[in-house]
Amino acid sequence: MAKLTNDLKDLREKNVSDLEKLILEIRENQFKNRMKHKTGQLTESHLLAVDRKIIAQIKTVICEKKSEEQSA
């Protein structure tokens, strides 16, 4: 659980453009893992869920930052 908290702190320190670039990198990785899973080459199928979870966390942080900008 501590690792998750540290990851969120790191994400909140980045700006929106860096977070959007990070989403693109993770989506590319997610696509590669999905193709490996379909062909039977991916032995760690939990990585599919991990990528989805990280993308959701990043999108949440982006929304928080955008709402802070609008309210300020």
N, C-alpha and C positions, 0 to 999 in steps of 0.2 A: 504493500500500500504506500510505503514511503516513496518508492520509485515513481508512482503515479503522481504524487504531490509535487515532486521535484520536476517532473516533465511539464506539468501545468504551469509551474512558476517560470520555467524556461520559455514556454510558449507565450505567456503573458508579457514577457520582456521584449519579444520581437515585434516588429511593425507589421502592418497588414500585408504589404507587398511580399515580405519574406514568408509570411504564413501561407499566402496563396501559392508561392513557388514550392513550398514544402508540401502542400496538398497535391500539386502536380507530380512531384517525385513519388509520393506515396501511392498515388493512383496508378502510375506506371508500374510500380512494384506490385501493386494489387493485381493488375492485369496479368503480369508475368506469372504470379502465383496461381491465378485462376486457370491460366492455360496449362501450367504444370499439373494442377490438380485434375483437370479434365483428361490429360494424357496419362495420368497415373504416376507421374514423376515426383510429385510433392508428397513427402512423407510427414510433414508437419502441417496438417490441415488447419490447425488452430490459428495459423498466420492470417488466414482469410478474415477471421473475426477480429483479430488484432488490428489489421489495417483499417477495417470499417470503424472500429472504435476510435482510433487515432484521428481519422478524418473528421469524425463527429466532434471530437474535442477541439480540433483546430477551428472548425466552423463555428463552434460556440464562442471561442475566444475572439474570432473575427467579429461576430455579432456584438459581443460585449464592447469591443473597441469602437465599432461604428456607432453604437448607441451613446457611448461616452462623448464622442465627437459631436453628435447632434445635440446633446444636452448642454454641452459647454459653450 
